[in-house]
Amino acid sequence: MASCKDCLHNKVCINFSSFNDDLKMICPEFIDRNRFVELPCKVGNTVYFVDNQEIISYQLDDIVMFLESEKDGICFALLEDFNKTVFLTRELAEKALKERENNG
């Protein structure tokens, strides 16, 4: 059973201190934090792709979760792509590209 410790806003909740977490009581504003994914970037950020021998920058104008295997346009649907082929800074992308050149 969920408890206040599982709530998305438990650190700022005014009800948290009034509940005994051992009793598993939940406030009316409870939001299960296990249902959320923290993304490494947000709309408006620029990300850098390492593609073959070049770095491509792209400003995020949308973040979408794909449920089908067919994708259109530029896409990095998997969070596991970060720090492998998609980077949050140009410097990290350049470092990865150099490592590929040295290992390739």
LOPAZA-892239 format. One line per 2 residues: number of its first residue (from 0); their letters; for each residue y, x, z of N, C-alpha, C. Coordinates in nm, 2 decimals. Layout:
% LOPAZA-892239
NUM> a> Y,X,Z,Y,X,Z,Y,X,Z | ...
//
This chain:
% LOPAZA-892239
0> ma> -0.12,0.08,0.00,0.00,0.00,0.00,0.12,0.09,0.00 | 0.22,0.04,-0.07,0.35,0.12,-0.08,0.42,0.12,0.06
2> sc> 0.51,0.22,0.07,0.59,0.22,0.20,0.73,0.26,0.15 | 0.82,0.27,0.25,0.96,0.30,0.22,0.97,0.44,0.16
4> kd> 0.87,0.53,0.20,0.87,0.67,0.14,0.85,0.67,-0.01 | 0.79,0.56,-0.06,0.77,0.55,-0.20,0.88,0.48,-0.28
6> cl> 0.99,0.45,-0.21,1.10,0.38,-0.27,1.19,0.48,-0.35 | 1.24,0.44,-0.46,1.33,0.52,-0.54,1.45,0.56,-0.47
8> hn> 1.51,0.47,-0.39,1.63,0.50,-0.32,1.62,0.52,-0.17 | 1.50,0.57,-0.12,1.48,0.57,0.02,1.58,0.67,0.10
10> kv> 1.63,0.77,0.03,1.72,0.86,0.10,1.86,0.81,0.12 | 1.89,0.70,0.05,2.02,0.64,0.07,2.01,0.50,0.12
12> ci> 1.90,0.45,0.14,1.88,0.31,0.18,1.92,0.28,0.33 | 2.00,0.18,0.34,2.05,0.15,0.48,1.94,0.08,0.56
14> nf> 1.83,0.03,0.49,1.72,-0.03,0.56,1.62,0.07,0.60 | 1.62,0.19,0.55,1.51,0.28,0.57,1.49,0.31,0.72
16> ss> 1.59,0.33,0.79,1.58,0.37,0.94,1.54,0.25,1.02 | 1.56,0.13,0.97,1.52,0.01,1.05,1.37,-0.03,1.03
18> fn> 1.31,0.03,0.94,1.16,0.00,0.91,1.08,0.11,0.97 | 0.97,0.07,1.03,0.87,0.17,1.08,0.78,0.20,0.97
20> dd> 0.78,0.32,0.91,0.70,0.35,0.79,0.55,0.34,0.82 | 0.52,0.36,0.95,0.38,0.36,0.98,0.32,0.22,0.96
22> lk> 0.41,0.12,0.97,0.37,-0.02,0.95,0.37,-0.06,0.81 | 0.41,0.03,0.72,0.42,0.00,0.57,0.51,-0.12,0.54
24> mi> 0.61,-0.13,0.61,0.71,-0.24,0.58,0.80,-0.20,0.46 | 0.83,-0.29,0.38,0.92,-0.26,0.26,1.04,-0.34,0.26
26> cp> 1.15,-0.28,0.23,1.28,-0.36,0.23,1.28,-0.44,0.10 | 1.37,-0.54,0.09,1.38,-0.63,-0.02,1.42,-0.56,-0.15
28> ef> 1.49,-0.44,-0.14,1.54,-0.37,-0.25,1.44,-0.26,-0.30 | 1.32,-0.27,-0.26,1.22,-0.17,-0.29,1.20,-0.15,-0.44
30> id> 1.21,-0.03,-0.49,1.17,0.01,-0.63,1.08,0.13,-0.62 | 0.96,0.11,-0.67,0.85,0.21,-0.67,0.89,0.33,-0.75
32> rn> 0.92,0.44,-0.69,0.96,0.56,-0.76,0.85,0.62,-0.85 | 0.73,0.59,-0.82,0.62,0.64,-0.90,0.61,0.58,-1.04
34> rf> 0.69,0.48,-1.07,0.70,0.41,-1.20,0.81,0.47,-1.29 | 0.88,0.58,-1.24,0.99,0.64,-1.31,0.95,0.78,-1.35
36> ve> 1.00,0.83,-1.47,0.99,0.96,-1.52,1.12,1.03,-1.52 | 1.14,1.14,-1.46,1.26,1.21,-1.46,1.26,1.30,-1.59
38> lp> 1.36,1.27,-1.68,1.37,1.34,-1.80,1.45,1.48,-1.78 | 1.42,1.58,-1.86,1.49,1.70,-1.85,1.62,1.71,-1.91
40> ck> 1.66,1.60,-1.98,1.79,1.59,-2.05,1.83,1.44,-2.06 | 1.96,1.42,-2.11,2.01,1.29,-2.12,2.08,1.27,-2.25
42> vg> 2.11,1.15,-2.29,2.18,1.12,-2.41,2.32,1.19,-2.40 | 2.35,1.26,-2.51,2.48,1.34,-2.52,2.45,1.49,-2.51
44> nt> 2.34,1.53,-2.44,2.30,1.67,-2.43,2.27,1.72,-2.57 | 2.28,1.85,-2.59,2.24,1.92,-2.71,2.11,1.99,-2.67
46> vy> 2.01,1.98,-2.75,1.88,2.05,-2.74,1.86,2.14,-2.86 | 1.77,2.24,-2.84,1.75,2.34,-2.95,1.60,2.34,-2.98
48> fv> 1.57,2.33,-3.11,1.44,2.33,-3.16,1.41,2.47,-3.22 | 1.30,2.53,-3.19,1.25,2.64,-3.26,1.16,2.60,-3.37
50> dn> 1.21,2.61,-3.50,1.13,2.56,-3.62,1.11,2.68,-3.71 | 0.99,2.72,-3.72,0.95,2.84,-3.80,1.04,2.96,-3.76
52> qe> 1.13,3.01,-3.84,1.21,3.13,-3.80,1.36,3.09,-3.77 | 1.38,2.97,-3.74,1.52,2.93,-3.71,1.53,2.84,-3.59
54> ii> 1.66,2.83,-3.54,1.69,2.74,-3.43,1.78,2.63,-3.48 | 1.74,2.51,-3.45,1.81,2.39,-3.50,1.86,2.32,-3.37
56> sy> 1.99,2.30,-3.37,2.05,2.23,-3.26,2.06,2.08,-3.29 | 2.05,1.99,-3.19,2.06,1.85,-3.21,2.12,1.79,-3.09
58> ql> 2.22,1.71,-3.11,2.28,1.63,-3.00,2.20,1.50,-2.99 | 2.15,1.47,-2.87,2.08,1.35,-2.85,2.17,1.23,-2.85
60> dd> 2.13,1.14,-2.94,2.21,1.01,-2.94,2.12,0.90,-2.89 | 2.00,0.92,-2.86,1.91,0.82,-2.81,1.78,0.89,-2.76
62> iv> 1.72,0.83,-2.66,1.59,0.87,-2.61,1.50,0.76,-2.62 | 1.39,0.78,-2.69,1.29,0.67,-2.72,1.15,0.71,-2.68
64> mf> 1.08,0.62,-2.63,0.94,0.64,-2.60,0.86,0.58,-2.72 | 0.78,0.66,-2.79,0.70,0.61,-2.90,0.56,0.56,-2.85
66> le> 0.52,0.45,-2.90,0.39,0.40,-2.86,0.29,0.41,-2.98 | 0.34,0.45,-3.09,0.25,0.46,-3.21,0.26,0.61,-3.26
68> se> 0.16,0.65,-3.34,0.15,0.78,-3.38,0.25,0.82,-3.49 | 0.30,0.72,-3.57,0.39,0.74,-3.68,0.53,0.75,-3.62
70> kd> 0.60,0.86,-3.66,0.74,0.87,-3.61,0.83,0.91,-3.72 | 0.95,0.86,-3.72,1.05,0.89,-3.82,1.16,0.98,-3.76
72> gi> 1.21,1.07,-3.85,1.33,1.15,-3.81,1.29,1.26,-3.71 | 1.39,1.31,-3.64,1.36,1.42,-3.55,1.31,1.36,-3.42
74> cf> 1.20,1.42,-3.37,1.13,1.36,-3.26,1.07,1.47,-3.17 | 1.08,1.46,-3.05,1.00,1.54,-2.96,0.96,1.45,-2.84
76> al> 0.86,1.37,-2.87,0.82,1.26,-2.78,0.75,1.31,-2.66 | 0.70,1.43,-2.66,0.62,1.48,-2.55,0.70,1.57,-2.46
78> le> 0.70,1.54,-2.33,0.77,1.62,-2.24,0.72,1.76,-2.23 | 0.59,1.78,-2.27,0.53,1.91,-2.27,0.59,2.00,-2.38
80> df> 0.67,1.95,-2.47,0.73,2.03,-2.58,0.85,2.11,-2.52 | 0.90,2.07,-2.40,1.01,2.14,-2.35,0.97,2.28,-2.30
82> nk> 1.05,2.38,-2.33,1.03,2.52,-2.30,0.91,2.57,-2.38 | 0.87,2.50,-2.49,0.78,2.56,-2.59,0.84,2.55,-2.73
84> tv> 0.88,2.44,-2.77,0.95,2.42,-2.90,1.08,2.36,-2.89 | 1.11,2.30,-2.77,1.24,2.24,-2.75,1.30,2.30,-2.62
86> fl> 1.43,2.34,-2.63,1.49,2.41,-2.52,1.63,2.34,-2.49 | 1.67,2.36,-2.36,1.80,2.30,-2.32,1.91,2.39,-2.34
88> tr> 1.89,2.52,-2.37,2.00,2.61,-2.40,1.96,2.69,-2.53 | 2.06,2.73,-2.60,2.04,2.82,-2.72,1.98,2.95,-2.68
90> el> 2.02,3.00,-2.56,1.97,3.13,-2.51,1.82,3.13,-2.49 | 1.77,3.02,-2.43,1.62,3.00,-2.42,1.55,2.99,-2.55
92> ae> 1.61,2.92,-2.64,1.55,2.91,-2.78,1.55,3.04,-2.85 | 1.65,3.12,-2.84,1.66,3.26,-2.90,1.55,3.35,-2.84
94> ka> 1.54,3.34,-2.71,1.44,3.42,-2.64,1.30,3.38,-2.69 | 1.27,3.25,-2.70,1.14,3.21,-2.75,1.11,3.25,-2.89
96> lk> 1.22,3.25,-2.97,1.20,3.29,-3.11,1.17,3.44,-3.12 | 1.24,3.52,-3.04,1.21,3.67,-3.04,1.07,3.69,-2.99
98> er> 1.02,3.62,-2.89,0.89,3.64,-2.84,0.79,3.60,-2.95 | 0.81,3.50,-3.03,0.72,3.46,-3.14,0.72,3.57,-3.25
100> en> 0.84,3.63,-3.28,0.85,3.73,-3.38,0.77,3.86,-3.33 | 0.78,3.89,-3.20,0.71,4.01,-3.15,0.56,3.99,-3.14
102> ng> 0.52,3.86,-3.12,0.38,3.83,-3.11,0.31,3.79,-3.24 | 0.40,3.76,-3.34,0.35,3.70,-3.46,0.32,3.80,-3.57
//
